[in-house]
Structure formats: structure tokens, C-alpha cells
Amino acid sequence: MESAINMNIFKSKNPIIISFASGEPYTSEAKNLEILSEKAGIEFHLYNWDWLIETKFYKDNKKLLDSKKSGYCAWKPYIILDALKAHSKVLYVDSSTLFVPSTVKSYIKDNKGTNSTATFLQNKYFTNKRCFRIMNCENDKYLEGYQLWAGNVLVDKSLIPMLEEWGKYCLIEDCVSDRYDEDNDEEFIYNTYDQSILGILGVKYSIKGNNNSYNGTPLFFDLREPSHEKAINIYFGENPIKENRKLLKKYFENYKFNRTGYVEQIYTMMAETV
């Protein structure tokens, strides 16, 4: 896949932590990642919308990438592959992520291949039927599988074939978008964009995922996830949550436009209580 990035910003073959921000509030959220990466002694790079729109990748897929979440997060495997050109390992994390620096440093060092957090989201409830059809994965093996959390993905160069396949299907709107498929079963909830595709590939490539902990310490915390608030308060105090709620209130229309499934209801509830 083509890249327009100036590779001079990458000065070593060491691991790197990356994220992506398409303006506010995501750019402000990602400042936490820069600070935590520095504490871990690992290079951090924030890809952004201004960079993306200058790439051939954007120009070739403009219609899709101008959709919500900058193309339903179709850019994710693209930027991971881009970073892998100059780094031994890449940890992608969403801009709203927090992590314990020492734990993540060990996690990156000790893992080979790929890793991500396993979820309780079963593919058949969170992936449109048309995605299974296009990927030729309409059987119980894939339907009954569980998704990996695409908010954190650790890879090395051995997983380039999987990343390229992920990128290929992310550019097919019928795979990656949340447009409802009339063929879906009644129990279907919503399509989780790039994560739906990753969930199928996780089964194909036998990626079991982790339980969001390493050496007894939690790995990743999402500031936008209410169920993570208690753990965030324990490891980081109350300030990150308070600051994130201020961002949510200030840029609520951006959050709302980029909503995922029923999360809009959670955002509305939180915005009303800020």
C-alpha cells in the first residue's frame, strides 16, 4: 500500500505506538498517549486527517473516507502497515486510550505475531451478513467466533498478510459500513466497522486475544467507556475522566456524528450530566 509519510520522522527500528485523530476532540484526547508513551520509553506518532488527505490512499478512496469515523476506521490497517515499514512492532491504540506505561512496555516486548484484547461481542451479532458473504466466511466457525477489540492492536511484520487482508476488506463499504443489512437475523445488533472485519480475520488467523491484562495489571482503558471509569480512577485518578467529559461536552456534535451503534445514548446521558 502506498504511503506519503516522511519516513525521516521514524529514526529507529524499535517498536512504536501509534494512533489517529481527525480533528477535535480526538487530537486533545491523544495527548495522553504521547505522555504515557514517553513514560514507557517508546516512540509515539499521531497520524491525522491533514496527513491522510494528502495520500494517494485517500484520493483513491475519498468517498468512503469522507464518511463518519473517517471511513468507518478503514484507515486503521493502512497506518499500521505504514508504521511497520520502519518499526519492528506497532501498537495501534484509539485516541481515547490510557495504559500503564510499564505494563505496556513489557507487553510489547514479550509478544510476537499479533495480539489484541478479546471481547464478548460475538461475530454473528455484530457483523452484517453481507460482510460474511463478501469475505466468504458464512459458516459457524466464523459466525460463532468473538471479535477482537480493534481499539488496541499489536503486530509485528509476520502479520503483514493479515493486515493487508484487513485493509482490503476495510475499503469495501458493504463490509465496513454500519448500513443495516435486511438479511440480518433479529438478534443482530450493529456492525462494528473495521472491528467486524478484524473479528472474522481473528478466527481465520487463530488470534485468541488477551483478557486486557498482562502480568496481573490491566492493559488498556477507554476514557469513553463508562465501564472503565472505576479502573481509570484507581490507576490514574479522577482527572482524566473529568477532562474527557469536558471534551465530550465541548465537541459533542463530533462525537454524535461518529457514534457507534447504541453508544450515542451513552454520550447523550454523559453530556447531560457534565
C-alpha positions as CSV (number, residue, x, y, z in Angstrom):
1,M,0.0,0.0,0.0
2,E,1.3,3.5,-0.9
3,S,2.5,5.9,1.8
4,A,3.0,9.7,1.6
5,I,4.5,9.9,5.1
6,N,8.0,11.4,5.6
7,M,9.9,8.4,6.9
8,N,12.5,10.6,8.5
9,I,10.3,11.0,11.5
10,F,11.0,7.4,12.3
11,K,14.5,7.2,13.5
12,S,14.8,3.6,14.6
13,K,13.7,0.0,14.1
14,N,12.3,-0.1,17.6
15,P,8.6,-0.6,18.4
16,I,6.3,2.4,18.1
17,I,2.9,3.3,19.5
18,I,0.5,5.0,17.0
19,S,-2.9,6.5,16.9
20,F,-5.1,8.6,14.6
21,A,-7.0,11.8,15.1
22,S,-9.4,13.6,12.7
23,G,-9.5,16.9,14.4
24,E,-11.1,17.6,17.8
25,P,-11.8,16.2,20.3
26,Y,-9.6,13.3,19.2
27,T,-6.4,15.4,18.9
28,S,-6.7,16.5,22.5
29,E,-7.5,13.0,23.7
30,A,-4.3,11.7,22.1
31,K,-2.1,14.0,24.2
32,N,-2.5,11.4,27.0
33,L,-0.9,8.8,24.7
34,E,2.1,10.9,23.9
35,I,2.7,11.4,27.7
36,L,2.2,7.7,28.5
37,S,4.4,6.6,25.6
38,E,7.2,8.9,26.8
39,K,7.0,7.4,30.3
40,A,7.2,3.9,28.7
41,G,10.3,5.0,26.7
42,I,8.5,4.1,23.4
43,E,8.2,6.4,20.4
44,F,4.7,7.7,19.7
45,H,3.3,9.0,16.4
46,L,-0.1,10.5,15.8
47,Y,-1.4,10.1,12.3
48,N,-4.0,12.8,11.5
49,W,-6.6,13.9,8.9
50,D,-4.3,16.5,7.4
51,W,-1.7,13.8,6.6
52,L,-4.3,11.4,5.4
53,I,-5.9,13.7,2.8
54,E,-2.5,14.2,1.1
55,T,-2.1,10.4,0.4
56,K,-3.0,8.5,-2.7
57,F,-4.8,6.2,-0.4
58,Y,-7.3,9.0,0.5
59,K,-7.6,10.2,-3.1
60,D,-8.4,6.7,-4.4
61,N,-11.0,6.2,-1.6
62,K,-12.3,9.7,-1.0
63,K,-16.0,8.8,-1.0
64,L,-15.5,6.2,1.7
65,L,-13.0,8.1,3.8
66,D,-15.2,11.1,4.0
67,S,-17.8,9.1,5.8
68,K,-18.1,9.0,9.6
69,K,-15.1,7.9,11.6
70,S,-13.1,8.9,8.5
71,G,-14.4,6.0,6.6
72,Y,-15.6,3.7,9.4
73,C,-11.9,3.4,10.5
74,A,-10.9,2.0,7.1
75,W,-7.6,3.9,7.6
76,K,-6.5,1.7,10.5
77,P,-4.7,-1.2,8.8
78,Y,-3.3,1.3,6.4
79,I,-1.5,3.4,9.1
80,I,-0.4,0.2,10.9
81,L,1.2,-1.1,7.7
82,D,2.8,2.3,7.1
83,A,4.4,2.3,10.6
84,L,5.6,-1.3,10.1
85,K,7.8,-0.1,7.2
86,A,10.3,1.3,9.7
87,H,9.5,-0.4,13.0
88,S,9.8,-3.9,14.3
89,K,6.5,-3.8,16.1
90,V,3.5,-1.4,16.1
91,L,0.9,-1.0,18.8
92,Y,-2.1,0.9,17.5
93,V,-4.4,2.4,20.2
94,D,-7.5,4.6,19.9
95,S,-7.0,8.2,20.8
96,S,-9.2,7.8,23.9
97,T,-7.0,5.1,25.4
98,L,-5.0,5.1,28.6
99,F,-2.4,2.5,29.6
100,V,0.0,1.7,32.4
101,P,3.4,2.5,30.8
102,S,5.5,-0.2,32.5
103,T,2.9,-2.9,31.7
104,V,2.5,-2.0,28.1
105,K,6.3,-1.8,27.6
106,S,6.6,-5.4,28.8
107,Y,3.6,-6.4,26.8
108,I,5.1,-5.1,23.6
109,K,8.5,-6.6,24.3
110,D,7.2,-10.1,25.1
111,N,4.6,-10.6,22.4
112,K,5.3,-11.9,18.9
113,G,2.9,-12.0,15.9
114,T,-0.2,-10.2,16.8
115,N,-2.3,-9.5,19.9
116,S,-5.4,-7.6,20.8
117,T,-8.0,-7.7,23.6
118,A,-10.7,-10.4,23.2
119,T,-14.3,-9.1,23.6
120,F,-17.6,-10.6,24.5
121,L,-19.1,-9.5,21.1
122,Q,-20.0,-12.5,19.1
123,N,-19.4,-12.0,15.3
124,K,-22.9,-13.1,14.3
125,Y,-24.5,-10.3,16.4
126,F,-22.0,-7.6,15.5
127,T,-21.2,-8.2,11.8
128,N,-23.6,-7.6,8.8
129,K,-24.4,-10.7,6.8
130,R,-23.1,-9.1,3.7
131,C,-19.6,-8.9,5.3
132,F,-19.6,-12.6,5.9
133,R,-20.7,-13.2,2.3
134,I,-18.1,-11.0,0.7
135,M,-15.3,-12.5,2.8
136,N,-16.6,-16.0,2.0
137,C,-16.9,-16.8,5.7
138,E,-20.6,-17.8,6.0
139,N,-20.2,-20.8,8.3
140,D,-20.5,-21.4,12.0
141,K,-16.7,-21.2,12.6
142,Y,-16.8,-17.5,11.9
143,L,-20.4,-16.8,12.9
144,E,-19.8,-18.2,16.4
145,G,-16.4,-16.5,16.9
146,Y,-15.8,-13.5,19.0
147,Q,-14.4,-10.1,18.0
148,L,-11.1,-8.7,18.9
149,W,-11.1,-5.1,20.3
150,A,-9.8,-3.0,17.3
151,G,-9.1,-0.2,19.8
152,N,-5.8,-1.9,20.5
153,V,-3.8,-3.9,18.0
154,L,-0.2,-5.1,18.5
155,V,1.5,-6.5,15.4
156,D,4.9,-7.3,14.0
157,K,6.0,-7.9,10.4
158,S,4.9,-11.5,10.4
159,L,1.3,-10.3,10.3
160,I,1.6,-8.2,7.2
161,P,-0.5,-10.6,5.1
162,M,-3.3,-10.4,7.7
163,L,-3.1,-6.6,7.8
164,E,-3.2,-6.4,4.0
165,E,-6.3,-8.6,4.0
166,W,-7.9,-6.4,6.7
167,G,-7.1,-3.3,4.7
168,K,-8.6,-4.8,1.5
169,Y,-11.9,-5.5,3.1
170,C,-12.0,-2.2,5.0
171,L,-12.1,-0.5,1.7
172,I,-15.3,-2.4,0.7
173,E,-18.2,-0.3,2.0
174,D,-20.5,-3.3,2.2
175,C,-18.1,-4.9,4.7
176,V,-17.1,-1.9,6.8
177,S,-20.1,0.4,7.0
178,D,-22.9,0.2,9.5
179,R,-25.7,0.3,6.9
180,Y,-28.2,-2.2,8.0
181,D,-28.4,-5.5,6.1
182,E,-32.1,-6.6,5.6
183,D,-30.9,-10.2,5.7
184,N,-29.6,-9.9,9.3
185,D,-31.2,-12.1,11.9
186,E,-33.5,-10.4,14.5
187,E,-30.8,-10.8,17.1
188,F,-28.3,-8.7,15.1
189,I,-27.3,-5.5,16.9
190,Y,-24.9,-3.5,14.7
191,N,-21.8,-3.7,12.5
192,T,-18.7,-2.6,14.3
193,Y,-16.9,-1.3,11.2
194,D,-13.2,-2.3,11.0
195,Q,-13.6,-4.4,14.1
196,S,-16.2,-6.6,12.4
197,I,-13.7,-7.5,9.7
198,L,-10.9,-8.0,12.3
199,G,-13.2,-10.3,14.2
200,I,-13.5,-12.6,11.2
201,L,-9.8,-12.5,10.4
202,G,-9.1,-13.2,14.1
203,V,-10.8,-16.5,13.6
204,K,-9.1,-17.2,10.3
205,Y,-5.6,-16.5,11.7
206,S,-6.3,-18.1,15.0
207,I,-5.7,-15.0,17.1
208,K,-7.1,-15.7,20.5
209,G,-6.6,-12.3,22.1
210,N,-5.9,-11.4,25.7
211,N,-8.2,-10.6,28.7
212,N,-7.0,-7.0,28.7
213,S,-4.3,-7.7,31.3
214,Y,-0.7,-8.6,31.4
215,N,1.4,-9.8,34.4
216,G,-1.6,-9.1,36.6
217,T,-2.1,-5.5,35.6
218,P,-4.9,-4.2,33.2
219,L,-3.6,-3.2,29.8
220,F,-6.0,-0.7,28.2
221,F,-8.6,1.7,29.5
222,D,-11.0,3.6,27.3
223,L,-12.0,7.1,28.5
224,R,-15.2,6.9,26.5
225,E,-16.3,3.6,28.0
226,P,-18.3,4.0,31.2
227,S,-17.5,0.5,32.4
228,H,-13.8,1.5,32.5
229,E,-14.3,4.5,34.8
230,K,-13.7,2.6,38.1
231,A,-10.4,1.2,36.9
232,I,-9.3,4.6,35.5
233,N,-9.9,6.2,38.8
234,I,-7.8,3.6,40.5
235,Y,-4.8,3.8,38.2
236,F,-5.0,7.4,37.0
237,G,-7.2,9.3,39.4
238,E,-10.4,11.3,38.6
239,N,-8.8,14.0,36.4
240,P,-8.7,12.1,33.1
241,I,-12.4,11.3,33.3
242,K,-13.3,14.9,34.2
243,E,-11.1,16.3,31.3
244,N,-12.7,13.8,28.9
245,R,-16.2,14.8,29.9
246,K,-15.3,18.4,29.2
247,L,-14.1,17.5,25.7
248,L,-17.3,15.4,25.2
249,K,-19.5,18.4,26.1
250,K,-17.5,20.9,24.0
251,Y,-17.3,18.6,20.9
252,F,-20.5,16.6,21.4
253,E,-21.7,17.1,17.8
254,N,-18.4,15.5,16.6
255,Y,-18.9,12.5,18.9
256,K,-22.5,12.2,17.8
257,F,-21.6,12.2,14.1
258,N,-19.0,9.4,14.8
259,R,-21.3,7.4,17.0
260,T,-21.2,3.6,17.1
261,G,-24.4,1.7,17.5
262,Y,-26.2,2.4,20.8
263,V,-23.2,4.4,22.1
264,E,-25.0,7.6,21.1
265,Q,-27.4,7.1,24.0
266,I,-24.4,6.8,26.4
267,Y,-22.9,10.0,25.0
268,T,-26.2,11.8,25.4
269,M,-26.5,10.7,29.0
270,M,-23.0,11.8,29.8
271,A,-23.3,15.1,28.1
272,E,-26.4,15.9,30.1
273,T,-24.5,15.2,33.4
274,V,-21.3,17.2,32.7
